[in-house]
Amino acid sequence: MSDPSAVYLRPGDTYYAAVKAADPDSDPLSFAWDIRREVKIPPGSYAGSKEKRVKPIDGLIRDATCQRVEFTAPLVKGPYRLFVNIFDGNQHAAYGNVAFLVTD
């Protein structure tokens, strides 16, 4: 593998992801996960200014409201991202994502 940080998943296989998060005020946290196709970045785009929003793919994540999720890799090969949004219930949020490639 030329990039040791690259994530390669097999179509239709089951995987797990988790996020480590804590609130400084000890507020309870809620989680929202989704998987989307990778965005094609148009020329001249800066900080997402010209990117088109991609809709989440339904049915891939078993329970998208947990800190640790089980998900199925998409059946169509190609680049994707797994997103997580974290909320504390007091108008504060954090988010993260990881890119992955579905391939044989």
C-alpha positions as semicolon CSV with decimal commas, in nm:
position;residue;x (nm);y (nm);z (nm)
1;M;0,000;0,000;0,000
2;S;0,149;0,333;-0,102
3;D;-0,037;0,539;0,162
4;P;-0,038;0,379;0,509
5;S;-0,319;0,611;0,622
6;A;-0,551;0,504;0,337
7;V;-0,861;0,305;0,426
8;Y;-0,973;0,035;0,183
9;L;-1,304;-0,146;0,235
10;R;-1,460;-0,437;0,048
11;P;-1,808;-0,386;-0,103
12;G;-2,087;-0,513;0,123
13;D;-1,860;-0,611;0,414
14;T;-1,940;-0,503;0,771
15;Y;-1,713;-0,262;0,958
16;Y;-1,713;-0,063;1,283
17;A;-1,623;0,296;1,364
18;A;-1,609;0,486;1,690
19;V;-1,536;0,838;1,802
20;K;-1,385;0,947;2,131
21;A;-1,550;1,265;2,257
22;A;-1,604;1,443;2,588
23;D;-1,777;1,762;2,689
24;P;-1,587;1,998;2,927
25;D;-1,915;2,069;3,112
26;S;-2,000;1,696;3,126
27;D;-2,312;1,754;2,915
28;P;-2,451;1,435;2,761
29;L;-2,352;1,395;2,398
30;S;-2,555;1,278;2,101
31;F;-2,414;1,142;1,777
32;A;-2,525;1,146;1,413
33;W;-2,331;0,937;1,157
34;D;-2,371;0,911;0,780
35;I;-2,187;0,789;0,471
36;R;-2,165;0,992;0,150
37;R;-1,994;0,960;-0,185
38;E;-1,677;1,166;-0,205
39;V;-1,732;1,519;-0,335
40;K;-1,566;1,619;-0,660
41;I;-1,388;1,945;-0,592
42;P;-1,431;2,188;-0,883
43;P;-1,145;2,410;-0,995
44;G;-1,127;2,734;-0,800
45;S;-1,312;2,598;-0,498
46;Y;-1,188;2,733;-0,165
47;A;-1,306;2,585;0,166
48;G;-1,595;2,412;-0,007
49;S;-1,725;2,729;-0,172
50;K;-1,805;2,561;-0,505
51;E;-1,870;2,205;-0,389
52;K;-2,214;2,051;-0,433
53;R;-2,357;1,890;-0,121
54;V;-2,386;1,513;-0,151
55;K;-2,683;1,334;0,009
56;P;-2,619;1,064;0,271
57;I;-2,664;0,704;0,160
58;D;-2,948;0,545;0,357
59;G;-2,938;0,197;0,506
60;L;-2,563;0,152;0,554
61;I;-2,536;0,234;0,926
62;R;-2,714;0,010;1,175
63;D;-2,780;0,275;1,447
64;A;-2,641;0,615;1,350
65;T;-2,701;0,765;1,696
66;C;-2,437;0,570;1,892
67;Q;-2,079;0,658;1,978
68;R;-1,969;0,332;1,811
69;V;-2,142;0,225;1,490
70;E;-2,162;-0,084;1,273
71;F;-2,188;-0,013;0,903
72;T;-2,188;-0,189;0,568
73;A;-1,955;-0,068;0,296
74;P;-2,141;0,050;-0,013
75;L;-2,177;-0,206;-0,293
76;V;-2,062;0,038;-0,562
77;K;-1,684;0,074;-0,577
78;G;-1,539;0,421;-0,541
79;P;-1,443;0,693;-0,290
80;Y;-1,666;0,773;0,009
81;R;-1,657;0,948;0,347
82;L;-1,789;0,846;0,686
83;F;-1,908;1,152;0,881
84;V;-1,992;1,198;1,249
85;N;-2,156;1,501;1,410
86;I;-2,150;1,535;1,789
87;F;-2,388;1,761;1,983
88;D;-2,403;1,854;2,351
89;G;-2,761;1,986;2,356
90;N;-2,643;2,343;2,430
91;Q;-2,582;2,469;2,077
92;H;-2,228;2,326;2,068
93;A;-2,114;2,074;1,809
94;A;-1,810;1,899;1,671
95;Y;-1,766;1,688;1,362
96;G;-1,519;1,462;1,193
97;N;-1,488;1,245;0,887
98;V;-1,268;0,981;0,734
99;A;-1,226;0,907;0,366
100;F;-1,231;0,549;0,243
101;L;-1,220;0,365;-0,087
102;V;-1,449;0,073;-0,165
103;T;-1,251;-0,171;-0,378
104;D;-1,178;-0,542;-0,415
